[in-house]
Amino acid sequence: MYYVKKRLEVSAAHRLDLSYESKCSCLHGHNWIVTVECRARELNADGMVTDFTHVKQLIHDRLDHAVLNDVLPFNPTAENIARWVVDNVENAWRCEVQESEGNTAVYERDDDD
């Protein structure tokens, strides 16, 4: 099994749609750290698991300096962002999204997914 990991820094704002009162319902920003892990039993024709440039295009180029509510079709919690990354990056199986020091969400694809 081959594994690759890509770490990106994204500056973006969001507001959360919550079922309770919270200051996070107001627009605010983070310097997010997104770490995506990909794996494959076989390398592609280019000798890669996933092209790092394609990962950057999907995540950084789409989310950096954006209001996440305007570019993502869901409530942009760190958990939902981690799932979106795994669902959209080729061969991704795990993603960590750190929205601030001490606050990290992880989504890992189950073998049944």
ABEGO torsion letter per residue (X at the ends): XBBBBBBBBBBBBBBBBBABBBAAABBBBBBBBBBBBBBBABBBAAGBABBAAAAAAAAAAAABGBBAAAABABBBBAAAAAAAAAAABBGBABBBBBABBGBBBBBBBBAAX
